[in-house]
Amino acid sequence: MSQKRILSGDEAVAYGALAASVCLGSGYPGTPSTEILETFAGIGGAAEWAPNEKVALEVGIGVSFGGGRSIVTMKHVGLNVAADPLFTLTYTGVNGGLVIVSADDPGLASSQNEQDNRNYAKAAKMPMLEPSDSQEAYEFTIRAFELSEQFNVPVLLRMTTRVCHSQGIVDLGEKPTPVPRKKYEKNVQKNVMVPAFAKKARVRLEKTMKDLAEFAETTDLEQEESASPEIGVICSGISYQHVREAMPSASVLKLGLTWPLPMKKIAAFAKSVKRCVVMEEGDRFLADAVSAAGIPVEAKDDSLLFGELNVNRVRKQLDGKFDPEKTPVPGRPPQLCPGCPHRKTFETLRDLGCIVSGDIGCYTLGTLPPFSAIDTCVCMGASIGVGLGLRRSLPESEARKVVSVIGDSTFLHSGITGIVEMVYNRPATGHLVVILDNSTTAMTGLQENPATGHLLNMEPATAVSLEALCRACGTDHVDVLDTTLESERFRNLVAERLNSNDLSVIIARRPCILQMKKMAKLAKKKGGAK
């Protein structure tokens, strides 16, 4: 019997992964991708949070080499972290199917940039699918695994915020037939990318992309809706939904496989209408590729290069009327929760006049009033390296005010190498790192991390000791305290460490107040189960 459910795009991907007999899902939490693995684990899939996206992809590669199917999830900036193995993975190819989900964030709802990860598919030379709703998110996930194994390549499943979080009816179809794992076979020339083997792999990869381009011309992943010959729109993903509402009379070519592109189909469609517009969210990725192939199309206006698209913005392009957009009504700025353990930390650093190199996480809100206590924020784990750079460039009197602040999950994601850098290339004035350990990955929804003592499914796990790790790296001092209960001690300790030439780490440890509620509910649930 066919099953129908109301699912978000993220949830639909999880159900698709289960239907595709995925052996393991790995990733790092980041809006708007987080719910994929949480849902996958909740419906019976094997899923884990990795320390960062690079490790997640490497684990996924190992699963694939071993013959199992793997799905690796992350938000768009996470693919930057995973890019190193990604660009070699397309050379080695796969054994079991491997799908990488990149959840892009147009409009920067919860991100530090607005990059368009479609460019990764072109640069790394891999096929890319873009669902336009929850039903396609489910179906394309299954198709992505089939494509991966058919063409011996990883597949990029590119989602965006609206597709990830919007809900729709999803027909899960009949109960899927389990897909058996492939046999592992030792193949050094395929899986060991030394230069001699990589040169041959590059040739194979170019042929694979040509084969995929031919496949794109015959696949049903593209849908053409013929209507008015006056105007036709080429689109993909969420843009399709906006186009259908903005101009129901337009002819539409909706692309599902958006790299490599079916240029013959596109050329035929463009020729069938008087005016052909490419409507896409993010860069002019499609428009540039189509134009480079010599197909005359109209790209979107500069004003639509940033932010999420919506029906009104799309209608402006199709009507050719670009009236100034209304200035949005200022919303209430985000702020640290009442009772947040980070509050006293930032109050102290502000009052001491510190120059604070910040990081990614809810503690980034320490930038805003009333704290106004963070001076820089670049990317995950950058606080320590940036702080060390400031120490080396500022006059000594100012260098001694520099403090790096980083969260527990972010530290384990990409801050450890910063501590190694600090010990190895020791600044003359020393340095101070404050690790804000609130026992969770708070901003993305209270996910577990390697220091919490729990796995993704809340089963017990060995907790990584932050203090032991820092001591093992060779720091001079590692202190652990609760800045809420020991604010005066924290103030005195910061002042003391800044006045020395030592390498110091202060771990400000107090659970997030929301995490405390979560753990209390879990304890009550376990108690009731007994």
N, C-alpha and C positions, 0 to 999 in steps of 0.2 A: 504494500500500500504506500502511495506517495505521502510524504509528510510535509506540512507547511508550518513555518514559524515566522514570527516577526523578529528580525535580526538586524543589528547594525552591520556595517561593512566589516569591521574588525571581527565580530562574532561569526559572520558568514565565512571569512577566511579560515577561522578555526574549524568550523564544521567541514569546510572543503578539505582541510589538511587531514582531518579524521577519516573522511571518505576516501582519501588518497592513500591511506595506510601509512601515514608518516611515522617513522620510527622515533624521531626526537625533534622537538622544537626548542630552539635556543635563541636567546636575545638579551637585550638590555632594555629596561623600561624607559619609555620616552613618549610623551603625547605627540601625535595621536595613534601610536601603534600598540600601546601597553596592553589593551584588552584582548589582543589576539592570543597571546600565550596564556593569559589568565583563564580565558574561556576554554582554550584547548585542554588545559589541565583539568578544568571543571567538568568536561564532558568525557573524560577518560583517556586523554592523550598524555604522553610523556613529555614534560616540558621543564625547562630550567632557566633561571636567570644566571647569565654569565657575568664575570666581573666587568667586561666591556664588550663592545660590538666586534672587535677584532677577534677576541677569544671565541665569541659565539659563532662567528663564521668559520673559524678554524675547527671547532668541534663539529659543526655541520659538514665540513669537508671530510673529516674523518669518518663520520657516519656514512656519507656518500661513497667514499672509497671502499668502505666495508660492505657495501651493497644495500644499505638501508636508505629510505627516503628521509630527507631532513628539510625543515623550514626554519629560516633565520630571520628574526624580526627586529626592526629598529626604526627610529625616526630619521628624517633626512640627514641631519648632521652626524648621525651614527655611522652612516655609510662612509663618511670621511675617515673615520677611525678604522673601518673594515676594508678600506681601499687597498691596502698593501696585499693581503691574501687574495682579494677579489681579482686584481689584474693578472695574477698568475693562475688563478683557478680557471679562467676562461681558456688558458693555454692547456692545462692538464685535462680539462673536461671532467666529467662525472662518471660514476658507476650507477649508484642509486640516484634518483632524481633529487635535485637541490633547488629550492626556490628561496630567493631573498626578497623580503618585503621591505620596501622603502616607503614610509609614510611621510609624505611631504607636508609642509605647513605653510601654504600661501596665506599671507596676511599676518604672519608671525603671532599667532594666538598664544604660543608658549615656546618661542624659540628666539635665538639670537641672530638668525639670518633667514633669508627667504630663498635659498638656493633651489634650483630645479634639477632634481636627480635624474631626469630623463637623459641628461648629458652623460651620465655614467654608463648607460647602455651603449651609447655610441662610442665613448672613449675606451671602455673595457671590451667592446665587441661581444655583446650578448643580447639575446632576444628580450623584449620587454612587453608585458601585457598591462593594459590599463582598464580596470572595470569602471563602469559608470553608475552602478548601484549595488545593493546588497546581493541581488540574484546573480549578477555577473561576478561579484567578488567570490561567491561560492563556486560558480562554474569555472571561472578563470583560474582559480587555485588548482583545481583538479587538472585542467588542461595544461597548466604550467608544468606540473610534474610529468605529464605525458610528453610535452615538448622537450623537456630537459633530457629525458631518457632517449627520445627519438633522435635528437641531434647531438647528444653527448656534450651539453653545455648547461651551466647554471642559467636560471631564468629570473629576471627582475620583475616582480609584481609591484608596480608603482601605484600607490594609493595617495589620496589627498584628504585633508581634514574632513570635508563634507562627506565624502564616500565612507571614510572610516567611522564617522559618528552618526550619520543619518540612518534611520531604520526603514526597513521595507519588508514586504512579504517575500519569503524565500521558499521555493519549492525544492526540498531536498531529494525529491525523486524516490526511486526504489532503494532498498537497502543495498549499498555498494558491495561488490565482490572484493574480498581482501586481496591486495596485491602482494605476491610473495617477494621476499627480499632477494636481491641478486647475489650470486656467489662472488666472494672476494677472490681475485686473481692477481698475483704479483705481476706488475708491469712497470718495470723501472723506466723505460723510455717514455712512458706516458705520464707517470706520476712524480718523476724526479726532474725538476726543472733546472738542470745544469745547462750552460749555454749550448752545447752540442744538441741536446734533446729539445731545448726551447726553440731553436731555429726551425726544426721540423714541425714543432707544435704550432708555430706562428703560421706556417704555410697551411696546415690543416685547418686552423681557425678561420683563415680568410676564405677557404673553400666552404666551410660550414656557414659562414655569413651569406655567401652567394646562394647556397642551398636554401637557407631560411628566407632569403628575398624571393626566391621562386615559390616557396611554400606560401608566402604571404599573399601571392596573387590568386591562390586557389582556396584559401581557408575561409571558413564561415565566421571567423572572428571579426570580420568587417561586415557592416550592414549598410546597405544603401536604401534610402527612402526617397523615392522620386515624387516630386510635387511640382512646384512652380519652376519653369525653365528660366525665369528671370534671375533668381538668386539661388545659389547652392552654398552650403556650409560644410566644411571639413572640420571635424572635431573629435574629441576623445574624452574619456573620463567624465567628470562632473560637468564639463562644458556642454556635453550633449543635453543634459537635463535643462540647462538654462536656455539653450538654443531652441529647444522644442517649445518652451513656454513663451520665449520672447518673440518667435516668429513661426507659428505652426504651419504657415504656407510654404516655407522654404524647403527645398530639396536638401537632404542631409546625407553625408557619407561619414558614418561613425566608425572610427578605427579602434579595434581592440588590440591588435598587435601593432604597436607603435614604433618598434625598431626590430629588424629593418622594415622599411615601409614598402607597401605594394604600389610602386610608382605607376605601373600600367593602369591599375584600377583608378588611382588618383587622377591620372592624365585623362582618362575616359570620362570621369565624373566632371572634371573642370571644363572639358570641352562641351559637355551636355547642357551647361548653364551659361547665361550671359555674364553673370558676375559671380565669382567664386571667392568666398571669404574663409580664411582659416581662423577658427575661434578656439583659443587654447588658454589655459591658466598657467602663468609662469612666463618663461622665456618664449621667444618666437622659435621654438624648437622645430615644430612641424613646418611652419611657414618657410623657415630658412632652408630646410632640407628639400622641400618641394620646389622652391624657387631655384635652388642650386641645380635641380634636375631639369630646369628649363620649362617648368610648368607655370604659366601665369596665374598667380593667386594674389589676393589682397590680405596682407598681414594686419594684425590688430594695431590699434593706435598706441602711441607711447604711453598714454595715460592709463592703459590697461596692463602695463608690464609688471605692476606691483599690486599686491593685495589680492584677496579672493575675488573671483568673478561672481556676479549675481545676475538676475534677469534684467534689471535696469541697465547695468553696465554693458551687457551683451547687446541689448536693444539699441544702445547708443551707436555701437559699431555697425550693426546691421542697417540702422536708419541713417547713419552718417551724420548724426547730430550730437556733437560733443559739448553739451552745455556744462558749465562748471558744476562739479559735484558739491553737494551741500557739506558743510563742515560738520562732522559728527558731534553729537552732544557729548561732552566729556563725561566719562563714566567714573565710578568710584575707583580710585587706584587700589591695587592689591596691597595687602599688608600682612605682617606677621600675625599669627593667631594670638588671641589673649592667652597668656600662660605659656607662650613659646619659650623654650629654654635659650634661644638665641638672643633674646632681648637684652639681657644683662651684659652679654658679651659685646654687643655693638654699642651699648651705652658707654661701657668702659673704654673701648677703643676710640670712640668719638671724643670722650672727655679727656683722654690722654693725648689727643691730637695726632693719632697714628695715621700713617699713609697705608691704606689697606688694599692689598691686591686680592680681589674677590674671585669667586668661582660660580659654577652653574649649580643651582638648587634653590630651594625656597629661601635660604638665607641671603640670596641675592637681593631680597626685599629690604635688606639692611641699607641699601643704597638710598631709599626714600626717607623723607621726614617721618617721624621725628628723629631718626637715627643719623641719617646722612653720613654713614660711616664706611662706605665702600668707594674706592677710587677707580678701580679697573675691573673689568670682567670680559674675558675673551672667549674661552671655550672650556670644556671639561678638563680639569686638571691643570689649567694654565696658571692658577694663582701662585704656585710655588716658583715656577720658572720665571714668571713676570716679576715676582717679588725679588728674586735673586738678581734679575737684570736691573731693577731699580736700585738695589743695594750697590751695584757696580757703577752706576752712572750719576747718582745724586751726590752732592757734597756730604761729607761725613755727618754733619749735624742733622741733615734730613734723612740720610740713609739709615741712621739709627732709629728712625720712627717707622720703618717699613715692617709690616706684618702681613703674612700670607694667611688667608682664611679659606678653609675647604671643608666640605662635609664628609661624613664617613663613607658613604657610597661612592661619592666622587673621588675620594682619596684612593679607594681600592680600584676604581675605574681607570684612572690615569694620573694619580698623584704620587704613587710610590717612586716612579723614576725621578720626580722632582726632588724627593728626599735624597736619592742617590746623587743627583747633581749637586745638591747643597753640600753633601759630605765630601764629594770628590773635588769640586771646584769651590772651595770654602771662601766666602767673602771675608775681607779683612775685618769687617764689623760684625761678623757672625750673622745669624738670621733667626727669626722666630716664626714658627708655623703653628696656627691654632686649628686643630681638627674639631669641628662641631659634630660630635657624635650623638645624634638623636635616635639611634637604634632603628633606623628605617630609611627608605628612599622616599622621602615625604612628598615632594612636589608632584610626582607622577602618580600618587595614589597609595602610598604606604606599602610599597613592595619590599620584599626581603632582599638582603645583600649578604655577601660572605661574612660580614661581622655580626649579623643578628642572631645566628644560631638556629635559623630555620631555612628550609628550602622553599621554593615557590609554592608548593602545596601545603606548607606549614608543618611538614614533618621535621623532626630534629636534625640538625646538622652541626658539624664542628665549626665553631665561631673563630674566625681569624682574629688574633689579638693585635690591635693597632699599636699598642705600646711596645709589645715584644718585637713587632716588625720594625718600628722606628729605632729601637735600641740596637737591633741586629744590623741596621744600616750604618750605625756608627755615630748617631747624634750624641751630644754631650749631656743633654737633660731631656727627660720625658716625664711630665707631670700630668696627673689625672685629677680632675676636680669637677664640682658642680657649680657653675657660675651663678645659678639662682640662689643656692644656699651658702655659697662661699664667695660672694661678690668682692668682698674686701681682700680676701686672699688672692683672688684672680687679679685684681688691680695691682697689688703689690708685686706679684710674680711677673706680670707683664712688664712693669717698670724696671724690675731687677734684670730680667733677661735682655731688655732693649739696651740697658746700660753696659752690658757685657759684650765680649767678642765671641760668645759661645753659640753653638748650634742647638737650638731649643725647640721642643715640641710640647705644646700644652693641649691635652685632650679634654675638651669641655663636654663632659658626659652627663646627659640627662635625657630620658626618652621624650620624644614628641608627644604632646598631650593627646593627639588623635591616635597615635600608636598605642598609648596606654589603654585607651578605650577599646581598640581593636583586640589587644591581647587579653583584656578582661572578658570580652565576649567569647574569645576562643577558649579561655579557661572554663568559663561557665558552660560552654557547649560540651567540652570534654568531660566536665563533671557530670552533666546531665546524661551523657552517653553511658557512663558507668552505672 
